[in-house]
């Protein structure tokens, strides 16, 4: 059993195209999608038109939820731009997605954590704004009740794998389309990969259990950076250009 996991595309259709091409080059036919598909100052409509016909096993992220729950006038700028580019059929597709799902009977999928789509599973943030790996006890507490050997999440945009003490594996594939960002909650912090490449993961079940491979893919990231700059989002422009928030 071998498949790819993608997450956090954030409207970056060029990054998604490159990742899909790389997945095909690895001769992988099955892909799961961990949410936050569209939100950002890029091209949500093109991303939706590329993504929806693939009929991937997908779960809804926090920004996807904002697009169908919030009043457009009250949306954050990134969500509002995406909302204005999406059709009623795109929004209907989001509404029909689950919060979480079990894939092939042994892989648990969610965007962030099993009970909260806006909480980092593997990372914590200090009051000073440092992002760091949570203690294993805190990670395992969030995995309580999930009796499956492989758990996949996104949300933090950081490629990371953690083996739990009982052998279960949690993997975050990183972000396809947004290599860096800042956030105000729970404290102001930056998440920065330090490079502009698109990220995803390959999961494979072997005799010894599940293994993972993180992959990074080059694409025309400067075209997306220029688009963000045209729309007045210097933060996104910098993140897409170099993987840092400045």
N, C-alpha and C positions, 0 to 999 in steps of 0.2 A: 504494500500500500504506500503510495507516494503522491503527494499533492503539494500545491503552493498555497501560501497564505499572504494576502495583501490587506493593507489597512490605511486609513487616513490619506485618501487621495486628494481631498480638499480642492476639487475643481481643476486639478492640473492634468488636462487631457493628454498633453505631450508626454508627461512622465508615465501616465497609465499606458499609453500606446507602446512606449519603450519596454516597460515591464512585461506587458503581455507578449511582446515579441521575444523577450528573453525567456519567458516561461515556455513558449512554444519551442524555442531552440533547445531547451533542456528535455524536450519530449514529454512534457507534463501536460496531461489533459484535464485534470481537475483542479479547481481553484476555489478557495473560500475567501470571503470578503468581510472584514471586521468593522466596517462602518466609517462614518465621517467622509462621505463620498464627495460632497459638493461645496461646502462652505468655504468661501475665500474670494478674493478679488480677481479671479481668473476666468475660467469658462465652464460654469456649471452645466450649461445646456449641452455642450459638446461632450462633456464627460458623461452625462446621463445617457445621451444617444449612443455612446460607445459601450457603456457598462450594461445597460438594461437588457439588450438582446442576448447577452452572454448567459443569462439565467443562472448566475452563480449562487451558491448557498451563501446568504448574506444576513448579517444582523445590523440593526440600526444603531448609530452612534448618537452621542449627545447633541452634536450640531445638526444631525438629521432630524432629531426630535424637535429642536428649536424651530426648524423650517415648517413643521406641521402643527406646532402648538402655540407659537408666539404670534402676536399681532405684528405684521410687517413693520409698522411704524415704530415698534419698540425693540426691533431686532438690533443686535450688534452689527457694525458695518459689514463684516465679512458674511454674516448670514443674510443680511439685507440684499447685498449684491447678488448672491447666489439665488435667493428667492425670486428676484426680478428676472432671472434668466431661465427659470424652470417653468415648464408647462403644467397644466392640471394633471396630465398623465404621469409626469415625473413625480409630482407630489403624491399622487395616488399610489404609486409604486412604493414610495417611502412608507406610507401609512400601513401598507400590507406586510411590512417586514417585521420579524420578531425582535424582541429585546435580546434574547439568547436562543441557542438551538444546539442540539447534539447532532454532530455530523458522523455518518456511517457507524453509529452506535457506540463510538468510543472516543470522540473528540468533542470537548465542550467549547463552544464559541460564544464570546460576548465582546462588547466593545471595550469596556473598562473593567468592571468587576461584576459579580453576579447580582448585586443588589443596588448598585449605583453606577450610572453611566458617565459620571463626572468625577470619578475618584481613581487616581493612579493605583494600580494593583502592585506593581513591583518597585515603585519609587515613592519617596517621601520628600517633602519640601521643608526646610528649616525656616524659622522666622527671619533669618538673614537672607533667604532666597536661594540657598544651596539645594540642588536636587541630588539625591543619593539613593542607593539601593536600600530598601527597607530591611529590617531584621527578618530573618527567616520565620520567626514566630508570627509576626504580623502578616506576612505573605500567606502562611499556612492557615491563619485564622479566616482569611477571606475565601479560602478554598474548601472550608468545612462543608461537608455534605455533597461535594462533587466527586463521586466515586468513579472517575474515569482516568485513564492513564495519561491523556494529553489534554491540556487546557491552553487555549489561544485567546489572547487579548490584544488590544491596541491602545489608543488614546494618548500615551505619553510620547509617541513618535520615536522612541528609543529602542533599537533592536536589542533584545535581551532574552536570555534563557535562564531559568532557575529550576533546579532539580529539588523537589521537596524531600523531606526525610523519609517518606514512605515510598519513594520512587516515582511519584507522579512528576510530570514535566509541565512547566508553564513557559510559553514562548510568546514574545511580542515581536512581530516581524519588522517593526519600524514603519516609517511613513513612505508611501509612494510619492506624494506630491508636496510635502511641506517639511523641509529638513531642520527648521528652527522656528521658534515662536516665543512670545512672552505671554504671561497670564498674571492676573491679579490674585487668584485664589489657589491654595488657602493663604498664601503670602505672595507678594510679587516675586516672580522668578522667570528665568529664561531656560528654555530647553534648546540646546544647540548641538547638532551632530558634528559641526566643523567641516562639512563638505556638502556639495550641492546635489549629490547623486540620489536617485530614487532607490528605495530599499524595499525588499520583500524577503520571505523565507520559504525554504523548501523543507517539508517534513516527510520523513520516511520511517516506516515501521520495518525493523529487521528482527532477527532472531533474538537479539539482546534487548529489544524494546525500541522506543522512539528516539530518533536522532534528528538533528536540525542542521541546516546550512543557511546562513545569511548571505544574501546576494545584493550587490549594489550595481546600478545600471546608469550609464551615461545617457543624457538626452539633451535637447536644446534648452537647457535651463535658463540661459540668458534671454531667450524669447519670452519665457514666462516672467522673468524678472522685469523685463521692459514693460510687459503688460501691467504688472502690479504697479510700477512707477507711473504709468499713464493714468492709472486710476487713483493716484494720490496716496498709495500705500508704500511709503518708503521702508517700513518695517518688513513687509513681505518681499519687496524688491531686494533688500539686502540678504534676507534669509535664503531666497531662491538663488541668488548669485553666488553665495559663499557658504551657506550653512551656519551663519552667525546672525544674531540680532544686534543691530547698531542704531 
